[in-house]
Amino acid sequence: MLVALAVFSLAALALVRLQGVTLRTTADLDSKALGQIVARNLMVEVQSDPLPPSVGEDDGEVANGGRTWRWHRIVKPTDDQRLLQVDLTVDGQPGASPVVLSFVRVVE
C-alpha cells in the first residue's frame, strides 16, 4: 500500500510540474503573439510614412493590449540606394523573448 502511494505521489508531482511549465509557456506565447502584433503595427507606420526613417538607431515606447512595449529600431542603407533595411525589436515583459522583425523600406 505504501509503495502504491509513493508511486502515485511521484506521478501526481510530475503532473503538477507539467501544468506549471504549460502555464509559463502559454503566457510566453501570449506575450510573443501580442509582441508580433505591436511589431507589425510599427512596421506599417514606417512603411506608410511619406518620409523614410533616418539612418541610425531609435528607441521608444508604445501602449498596446494594456501593456507598455519598448521598441528599438535600427535603420541602415542597403547596397541598393533606393532601399533601407529596418531591424525592429519589440520587448514587452522582462524575462520574455523579444520579437525581432526585419523589413525593407523604399527611399522616395
Residue frames relative to the residue before (quaternion, step in Angstrom):
aa qw qx qy qz dx dy dz
M 1.0000 0.0000 0.0000 0.0000 0.00 0.00 0.00
L 0.6659 0.4993 -0.3022 0.4647 3.60 0.96 -0.87
V 0.6320 0.5249 -0.3277 0.4665 3.57 1.04 -0.76
A 0.6447 0.5148 -0.3192 0.4664 3.58 0.96 -0.82
L 0.6549 0.4988 -0.3119 0.4744 3.61 0.96 -0.79
A 0.6359 0.5242 -0.3282 0.4617 3.60 1.02 -0.77
V 0.6583 0.4935 -0.3063 0.4789 3.60 0.94 -0.87
F 0.6541 0.5100 -0.3119 0.4634 3.57 0.94 -0.85
S 0.6634 0.5023 -0.3159 0.4558 3.61 0.94 -0.83
L 0.6261 0.5213 -0.3409 0.4690 3.61 1.04 -0.67
A 0.6530 0.4989 -0.3107 0.4777 3.58 0.97 -0.81
A 0.6501 0.5127 -0.3167 0.4628 3.59 0.99 -0.82
L 0.6411 0.5160 -0.3221 0.4679 3.61 0.99 -0.77
A 0.6361 0.5238 -0.3263 0.4631 3.56 0.99 -0.80
L 0.6622 0.4987 -0.3048 0.4690 3.59 0.98 -0.81
V 0.6330 0.5177 -0.3318 0.4703 3.61 1.01 -0.73
R 0.6518 0.4965 -0.3126 0.4805 3.61 0.96 -0.81
L 0.6343 0.5287 -0.3263 0.4601 3.57 0.96 -0.80
Q 0.6448 0.5134 -0.3210 0.4664 3.57 0.99 -0.79
G 0.6404 0.5261 -0.3217 0.4579 3.59 1.00 -0.77
V 0.6520 0.4971 -0.3054 0.4842 3.57 0.98 -0.84
T 0.6414 0.5277 -0.3204 0.4554 3.58 0.98 -0.82
L 0.6527 0.5086 -0.3156 0.4644 3.61 0.96 -0.80
R 0.6595 0.4942 -0.3128 0.4722 3.61 0.94 -0.83
T 0.6540 0.5086 -0.3138 0.4639 3.58 0.96 -0.82
T 0.6418 0.5201 -0.3206 0.4636 3.58 0.98 -0.80
A 0.6553 0.5006 -0.3120 0.4719 3.60 0.95 -0.83
D 0.6482 0.5066 -0.3188 0.4708 3.60 1.01 -0.79
L 0.6570 0.5028 -0.3130 0.4664 3.60 0.98 -0.79
D 0.6199 0.5319 -0.3357 0.4691 3.58 1.06 -0.74
S 0.6677 0.4949 -0.2922 0.4731 3.56 0.92 -0.92
K 0.6641 0.5059 -0.3020 0.4602 3.57 0.96 -0.85
A 0.6473 0.5136 -0.3227 0.4616 3.62 0.97 -0.80
L 0.6751 0.4663 -0.2962 0.4890 3.59 0.91 -0.85
G 0.6181 0.5410 -0.3350 0.4615 3.59 1.08 -0.69
Q 0.6361 0.5125 -0.3291 0.4737 3.59 1.05 -0.70
I 0.6217 0.5240 -0.3402 0.4724 3.58 1.04 -0.71
V 0.6499 0.5064 -0.3141 0.4717 3.59 0.95 -0.88
A 0.6579 0.5087 -0.3119 0.4594 3.61 0.91 -0.88
R 0.6679 0.4862 -0.3079 0.4720 3.60 0.94 -0.79
N 0.6156 0.5329 -0.3464 0.4660 3.59 1.05 -0.68
L 0.6568 0.4946 -0.3040 0.4812 3.57 0.99 -0.84
M 0.6223 0.5365 -0.3366 0.4599 3.58 1.06 -0.73
V 0.6491 0.5107 -0.3184 0.4653 3.59 0.95 -0.86
E 0.6247 0.5332 -0.3428 0.4560 3.60 1.01 -0.74
V 0.6689 0.4836 -0.2989 0.4789 3.59 0.95 -0.87
Q 0.6820 0.4997 -0.2925 0.4468 3.59 0.91 -0.89
S 0.7484 0.4117 -0.2275 0.4675 3.60 0.96 -0.79
D 0.4986 0.6372 -0.4398 0.3897 3.61 1.24 -0.12
P 0.4804 -0.6852 0.4533 0.3068 3.63 -0.80 0.91
L 0.7269 0.3587 -0.2300 0.5385 3.60 1.09 -0.64
P 0.4394 -0.6871 0.4972 0.2960 3.60 -0.87 0.85
P 0.5592 -0.5900 0.4404 0.3810 3.61 -1.12 0.46
S 0.5242 -0.6283 0.4679 0.3339 3.55 -1.16 0.54
V 0.5494 -0.6126 0.4598 0.3338 3.54 -1.14 0.70
G 0.5889 0.5467 -0.4363 0.4049 3.55 -0.94 0.94
E 0.5973 -0.5628 0.4369 0.3683 3.53 -1.31 -0.36
D 0.0214 -0.7804 0.6247 -0.0147 3.54 -1.18 0.69
D 0.1488 -0.7742 0.6114 0.0679 3.56 -1.15 0.71
G 0.1417 0.7904 -0.5924 0.0654 3.52 -1.25 0.38
E 0.3316 -0.7027 0.5864 0.2289 3.50 -1.39 -0.07
V 0.0419 -0.7685 0.6382 0.0177 3.52 -1.22 0.63
A 0.3215 -0.7314 0.5686 0.1962 3.56 -1.09 0.75
N 0.1878 0.7581 -0.6037 0.1598 3.56 -0.90 0.97
G 0.8415 0.1363 -0.1163 0.5097 3.57 -0.94 0.87
G 0.6599 -0.5234 0.3113 0.4400 3.57 1.10 0.58
R 0.6695 0.4412 -0.2907 0.5220 3.58 1.27 0.23
T 0.3677 -0.6724 0.5840 0.2675 3.52 -1.32 0.30
W 0.1483 -0.7981 0.5829 0.0359 3.54 -0.73 1.13
R 0.2542 -0.7433 0.6003 0.1502 3.55 -0.96 0.89
W 0.0691 -0.7976 0.5984 0.0323 3.56 -0.95 0.88
H 0.1373 -0.7472 0.6469 0.0660 3.52 -1.28 0.62
R 0.0747 -0.8121 0.5787 -0.0077 3.56 -0.75 1.10
I 0.0907 -0.7570 0.6459 0.0380 3.54 -1.03 0.93
V 0.0829 -0.7846 0.6144 0.0069 3.56 -0.73 1.14
K 0.0785 0.7972 -0.5930 0.0817 3.56 -0.79 1.02
P 0.5311 -0.6309 0.4529 0.3387 3.57 -1.11 0.62
T 0.3345 -0.7062 0.5840 0.2200 3.53 -1.28 0.45
D 0.7020 -0.4195 0.3371 0.4664 3.58 -1.29 -0.08
D 0.6749 0.4108 -0.2642 0.5532 3.56 1.15 -0.63
Q 0.3813 -0.7741 0.4601 0.2090 3.59 -0.45 1.19
R 0.5995 0.5620 -0.3620 0.4402 3.59 1.25 -0.15
L 0.7386 0.3868 -0.2029 0.5134 3.59 1.27 -0.22
L 0.1713 -0.7369 0.6439 0.1141 3.53 -1.27 0.60
Q 0.2963 -0.7183 0.5967 0.2006 3.57 -1.09 0.72
V 0.1037 -0.7876 0.6068 0.0254 3.56 -0.86 1.01
D 0.0932 -0.7665 0.6350 0.0231 3.56 -0.80 1.12
L 0.0665 -0.8179 0.5703 -0.0368 3.55 -0.58 1.21
T 0.0691 -0.7800 0.6219 0.0122 3.57 -0.89 1.00
V 0.0837 -0.7903 0.6069 0.0085 3.59 -0.81 1.06
D 0.0243 -0.7932 0.6072 -0.0396 3.54 -0.86 1.06
G 0.1526 -0.8402 0.5179 0.0500 3.56 -0.71 1.07
Q 0.8084 0.1287 -0.0440 0.5728 3.57 0.97 -0.78
P 0.5007 -0.6238 0.4909 0.3452 3.57 -1.04 0.66
G 0.7860 0.2972 -0.2370 0.4875 3.55 -0.91 0.92
A 0.6303 0.5087 -0.3440 0.4749 3.60 1.21 -0.32
S 0.5773 -0.5878 0.4406 0.3564 3.54 -1.21 0.50
P 0.3877 -0.7109 0.5232 0.2657 3.62 -0.87 0.85
V 0.4099 -0.6726 0.5584 0.2604 3.53 -1.29 0.46
V 0.1152 -0.7924 0.5980 0.0364 3.59 -0.84 0.99
L 0.0034 0.7888 -0.6124 0.0536 3.55 -0.88 1.02
S 0.0609 -0.7829 0.6190 0.0151 3.59 -0.87 0.98
F 0.0973 0.7848 -0.6055 0.0894 3.54 -1.01 0.86
V 0.4195 -0.6873 0.5405 0.2441 3.54 -1.35 0.22
R 0.1494 -0.7806 0.6046 0.0526 3.56 -0.98 0.92
V 0.4196 -0.6976 0.5266 0.2451 3.55 -0.98 0.90
V 0.2831 -0.7187 0.6084 0.1820 3.56 -1.03 0.85
E 0.1618 -0.8264 0.5345 0.0721 3.57 -0.56 1.10
